[in-house]
Structure formats: structure tokens, C-alpha cells
């Protein structure tokens, strides 16, 4: 999309120098005027100008989850206080510190001022506002409960961000240890072992080369391979990543990978719990906000993050179309544990499915937390043992020929 530099005066009488993305200069001018700015200069930015570069970086960077949480909380508070939507958006635009999100809020404000509904304005930014966000806002606008729904959205986004943060934190330590182990091992093979190999090759006993133990020969052979053919394992890793990405681009490949992930020991159980927690919280939040159940299930399927879980939800949606209840088809899918499907059935019978889904989500959030802690406590000693074993084997391989060297030296005397 073209980028335009502009100079304008805002409602407070201050001069503003910024840039804006728009399809045409007229559209850019209209949006700026709709935002309450009096434009004095508007011209296209060069293809390689700072404005174009900043716009590209903003598109690539994405909006932080925390920015959406703050946006939802502040928006809800102002709506609850009776402040008009346009004035709310004006305040939110001026207060946001996220350089990627600020232009998005500005475009939403100009669209609302041009006569679009808030939902229509949000839907023009699918990379920022998910289908779940837009559907809940639509239901809120119809029901007149925008402040309540925005608060629910903020809580939902906070929970999602919390789970992602826990998973990232749990994976950080083993990743650092693994990278450290690979770096140290590669350094030993490339710089330390060749020195010892050369030294041992120069030693002779009774006119014959020093005979090395099997372990020493094996380690030296591995070192020679790493030094001379390092591009082979690197190429295999790159090929594996390319094949993985290629599989993800096909439906059959995604199904195979997602099914394999669920069958992994320990990690597969964690992935399943995260998927169930997300399903329960998303579905419960949508139904509690007044989104129709069929539309809610479609959104939940799209945000499942796993093809197997998505297919199970879509299968349940088709069953509901035929007049069945939700619990039975979910149980038949084999993805959801009996406890989850039974609680959903009880919620359906009692007419309190939203509350029951929230309880399921809270339970599985606690399960995810416990599983992550257990996984971290298990990975730490395993990684330490791995590093210790590699370094120990290299040390033993280097030290094993030394007694024979000492014998040779004593014999030479």
C-alpha cells in the first residue's frame, strides 16, 4: 500500500508531521480530515524513504498481545463511563506506545467517523484483530454490552499470553543448554582434538606408531568428519526444516504432523492440554458474549492451533446441525478426555455451558502449569547429563593413550 508523508494541525492547534498508508492521496486526505486533522501538506513518500521503511517494519513487526489487552481494558473503562466511541478511539490513539498499533487505531477511528460500525472497522485489520475479537465485538454492539465484552476479551487475551509465556520460559533453559552443548562440542572437535591427534601421531613405540584405544580412534574419526564434512549435518538440518515447512503447506502434511505431535511422550500431553484449555476458554467466552453457537464453534475450530482438534470441533458442529448435543461428538472424536466431555454434557443439561467451560479452562490452565514445571524439572538433569557425557567421553578419549605414552618414554630412557 502506498505511503504518504503529511503535515497537519490537530484540534489542539499543534503541528503534526507523520505518515499514513492509503490507496490514493484522496483517501489519505479524507482519513486525516476524518481524524480531526487540518492537512497543510500531503505528498507521496519515496520507495526507500524512512516513512516507507517504518511502514514496512510496522507491518512485519505485528501488534503485541499486551497492546491489545491494554486497548481492550481502557476501551471498556471509557465505554462504561459513557464516553462516545470516537472520543475513546481518539484517546487510545494518543496514549498507545506501540508504534505498530497506533496507526491501526487511527485507521479504525477514521473508519468509524466515516460511518462504519466498530466491527466493520476492526475487520479491516485481520492481522491485528482475530475473528474471535471481531465476532465478540459484533455481538456486543448488537446487545449493547461493549464494555463487558471488551473486559472479557482483555481477560481472555491475558490468559492466552500467560500460557504462551509459560511455554516459552519452560523451553528457554533447555534451548540455551542445548546450544551451549553444541557450541562446546563443535569447538572441541574443531580445535582441541586435532592438536592431540597430531601429537599422538608423532609418537612411536619400538619404531611403530602409537596404537590408540578404540574409543580414542572413534572420537578422532568423528572429529575429522566434523572438521572436513561439517556441511553434511548442517545440510541435513536445513533439508529437514525445508521438508517440515513443505509438509505444513499441505492439508495431509499438517494432519500428519499434528497427529504426531499429540502422540509425543510428555510433550504430546502438554500440547493436548493447551488445546483443550484454548478450546474451553475461547468457546466459553464467545457463548457468554452472545455469539451464536454455530459461529462460535467455527471460530474455535479456526483458532484451535491443531488440525486434529479442529476436525473434532468441526465434526461436533456438524452433529449439532443434525440436532445432537455437543458432548457426544466430542467424546467420539477421541481428542477430548471423558472428564471434559462429561462436564460439557452436564453444562448443557443445566443450561450453564459457559460457566462449565470456564471451569474446564481454569482446570487445564493449572494442569498446563504443572506439566510445564514437571517437564522443566525433567529436562534440566537430562541436558546436564548430555553435556557431561559428551565432554567426559572426549576427555577420556584424550587421556586413554597417555599411559602408553609414559611407558614409551620410560622405555626410551
N, C-alpha and C positions, 0 to 999 in steps of 0.2 A: 504494500500500500504506500502511495506517495507520502512524503513528509514535508511539512511547511513550517518555516520559521515565521513567528509573528511578534509584533509589538502592539500591546493593547493597554488600556486603562481599566482597572477594575472598579467596582462600585465604591470602594473607599478612596478613589482618586489616585491610587498608586500605579506606576507603570509596571507592566509585566512583560518580560522577554522569555518566551518559551517556544516549544514546537508542538505540532499537532499532526496526527495521521488522519488523512481523509482521501476519498476517491477523487475529488475535484476541489479546486480553490473555492468554488461557491459553497460546497458542502462544509469545508473548513470554516469559512466565514460565518455561515449560518449557525454552526455548532458553537462557535465562540460567542456570537451575539446571544444565543440562547442561554449561555452560561453567565450572562450579565457583563460581558466584556465589550468595550468600545474599541474596535480594531482600527489602528492607525497605519499598520504596515503588515502585509502578508505576501510572502514570496516563497517559491519552491526551494527546499534545501538541496544542496548538491548531493550527488550519489554517495560521495565519500566524505561528506561533512560530518561534524561532530553530532549534529542533530540526528542524521540518518543512522550514524553508528550507535548512538544512545537508544534510538527506537529499536534497532535490531537486537541490541543487548537486552532490552526490556522484554522483547518477545521471547528471546531464548531463555531468559532467567526464570520466568514463571513467578507466580504470586505465592508468597509464603503462607502456610496454613495459619500461622499466628496472626497475619494481617487480616485474613477472613474472619477469624474469631473476634478480633477487636472491632472490626467493621460491624459484625452482627450484634455484638453486645452494645456498642454505642448507638447503633441504629435503633435497636429495641428500646433503649432507655429514652431516646428522644421521641420516638413514636408514642411511647407510654405517657410522656409528658405533654402530648398534644401538639408537638411541633410538626408543621407540614413536611411532606416527603421531600420536596425540592430543597427546602431550607436544611433538612437533615443531611442531604447529599452534599450541599454546599459546605457545611461544617466538616463532614467526613473527608471531603477532598482537601480542605485546608489543613486538617490535622494529621492525615496519614503520612508516615515517614518512609513508606515503601515506595521507591521510585518507579517500580513496575506497576503498582496498584493505583497510584494517584491518577495517571491518565485514564485508567479504566473507569474510576469513579466519576471523573469529569465527563466521559462519554455517556455514562449512564444518566448523569444529571441532565445533560443536553437532550438526550432522547426523551426523558420524562417531561422536560419543559416543552418539547416538540409535540407532546400529546400521546406518547406511548405509555403503556402501563409499565409498572416496575418489573413485572415478569418478562415482558417483551424486551425491555432494555437489558435485563440480565442475560437473557437467552442469546443476545448478540455477542456474548463473550463466553463461548462454551469451554475454552481452555482455563477459564478462571472459575466460573460458576457451573457446577456439575448439574446433571439432570435432576438429582435429588434436591439440590438447593433451589432450582427454579420451580420444581413441582410443589415444594412446600410453600414457597412464596406465593405461587398462584392460588393454592388452597387458602392461604392466609388472607389474600386480598379478597377472595370471594366471601370468606367467613368473617372478615373484619377483625382478625386476631393477629395482625402482623407482628406486634411486639412480642406476643407469646411464642410465636413460631420462630422468630429470629433468635430468641433466647434458647429455644430448643436446639436450633441449628448450631449456635455457639457451643452449647454443651456437647453436642454430637461431634463437632469438629475437634474439640479439646480431647475427647476420649480417643478419637482416631489418631490424633497427633501423639498422644501419650503412649499408645500401643506401638506406633512406629518408632518412637524414641527408645522405648524399652528394647525392641528387637535390634535396633542399630547399636545401642550401648552394649548389648549382650554379644554382638558379633565383633565389636571393635577390638577387644582384648585378644581373642584367638587370631584375628586377622593380623594384628601387629606382631604377635609372636610368630605366626607362620612366615610373614615377610622377613622378619629378623632371621629366622632359621634358614630360609632360602638364601638370604644375603650372606650369612656367615659360612654356610656350606659351600656356596659358589666361590667365595673368597679363599677358603681353604683348598679347594680343588684347583683353583687357577694360580695361586701364588705360593702356598705353603708346600703342598705335595710335590710339585715339580722340583723344588730345591732338595728335598730329601731323596727323591728318586735319583737325581743326578749324583748326589753324594754316595748313595748305596751302589750305584753303577760303577763308581771309580774304585771301589774296594774289592780286592782279590784275596782269596784264601788258597794257598798252595798253587798259585798261578791260575786259579779259576775264579770266575765272578762270584760274588757273594750270593748264596742261594736264599731267596726271600721266602717267608711263610706264605701259605695260600691267601690268608686274609690281606696281607700287605700287597701281594700281587693284584688281588681283586680290587682293592681301593685305588691302587695306582692306575689300573686299567680304566676304572670309572673316571678318575681324574683326567686321563688322556682323552677319553671320549668327551667329557665336558669341555675341555680346552680346545679340542680340534673340531668337534661337531656340535657345538652349543646351539647352532641354528636349528638342529633337528628337533629337540624337545620344544624350543620356542615356536617353531613352525607347527608342531602338533597341537600346542595350546591354542595358537591362532586359528588353525583349521577347526578345532573343536568348538571355539567360540562362534566362528562363521556358520558351522553346521547347526549349532544351537539357535542362532538368530534366524537361520533359514527355516528351521522347523517351526519356530514361533510364528512365522508368517503364514502358515497353513493351518487350517482347522484340525486336520488329523494330527499334525505335529504338536499343536497346542494341547490337544486331548491326551496324547501320549506322555508329554512332559508333565502336565498337571496330575495325571493319574500316577505317574512315577513319584512325584513329589509327595503325594498323600501316603504312598507305601514306604517312604523312607523311615528307618527306625529313629525314634525320638523326634527328629525334625518334622517328619510327616504328621505326627500327632500335634505338634505345635502349629503347623500350617492349618490343620483341620479346626483346631480350637479358635484360631484367629478368624477363620472364615465363618464359623458359627457365631462368634461374637459380633462380627460385622453384619451378618445377615439379621440377627436378632435386633441389634440396635437400630440399623437402618430401617427395617420393616416396621419396628415398633414406633420409631419417630415419625415415619410417613403416615401410618394409620392414625396415630394420635393427633396429627396435624390436619386430618380430614381428607387426605389423598385417597381416592378410590382404591380398593384392594387390588384390582387387576393392574392398574397403573403402577401401584406400589411394588407389586411383585416383579413387574417388568424392569423397574428401576433397580430393585435389589439384585436381580439377575445380572444387569449390566455392571454393577459395582461389586460383584462377588469376588473378583480377582482370581478365580479358578474356574476353568471350563466345566469340571465335573460338578462343582457346586452350582454353577449357573444352569447346567442342564437339569439338575434336580429341582431347582426353583421354577424353571420354565415348565417342567413336567407337572409340578404341583399347580401351576397357573392353568394349564390345560384341563387338569382334573376339576378345578373349581368351576371352570366354564361348563363342565358337564354336571354340575350340581353337587359334587363331592366336597368334603371338608378338607382343610389344609393338612392336618396331622397325618392322615393315612398315606397320601402320596409321598410325603417327605420321608416317612418311615420306610416305604417300599424302595426308595432310592438307594438306601444303604449308606448314604453320606452322613445323615444326622443320627446321633445316638438315640436310643429309646427314651432316655430321660427328657431330651429336648422335645421329641415328638409328643410324648405323653403330656408334658406341661403345656404345649400348644393346644392339644385336644381339650385339656381342662379349661384353658383360657377361652377357647371357642364356646364350650358349653356354658361357661359362666358369663359370657359376654364381656370379658376383660382381657382380650388377647394382647392389647398394647401393654398393659401392666405386666402380664406374664412374660412377654418378650423382653421387657426391660429387666426383669429378674434374671432371665436366662443370660442376657448380655452381661449383667453385673457378675454372675457366677463364672462365666467363661473368661471375663477380664481377669478375675482373680486366678483362674486356672492357668491362663497365659502367663501371668506374672510368676506363678510358682514354677511352671515348666521352664521359663527362661532362666530363673535362678538356678534350678537343678541342672539345666544344660550348661550354664556358665561354670558352675562348680565342677562339672564332669570334664569339660573341655580343658580347663586350666591345667590339671595334672597331666592329662594326655599330651598336651602340647609341650609341656616342660619335659616329659619323658621322651618325646620325639626328638627335641633338640638335644637333650642329654645323650641319647643313644647315638645320634649321628656324630656328634663331636667325640663321644667316647670311642666309637669304632675307629675313627680317623686317628685318634691319639694312640690306641692300642696297635693299629697297623703300622704306625711310625715307630713305636717303641719296641715292637717284637724283634726286629733284626739287630737291635743294639747288643744283646748278649753274645751273638755270633761275632759281631764286630770286636768286642772286647777279647774274645778267645783268639781271634786272628791277630790282634795287636800283641797279646801275651806270647803267642807262638812266634811272632816276628822278632821278639826280644831274645 
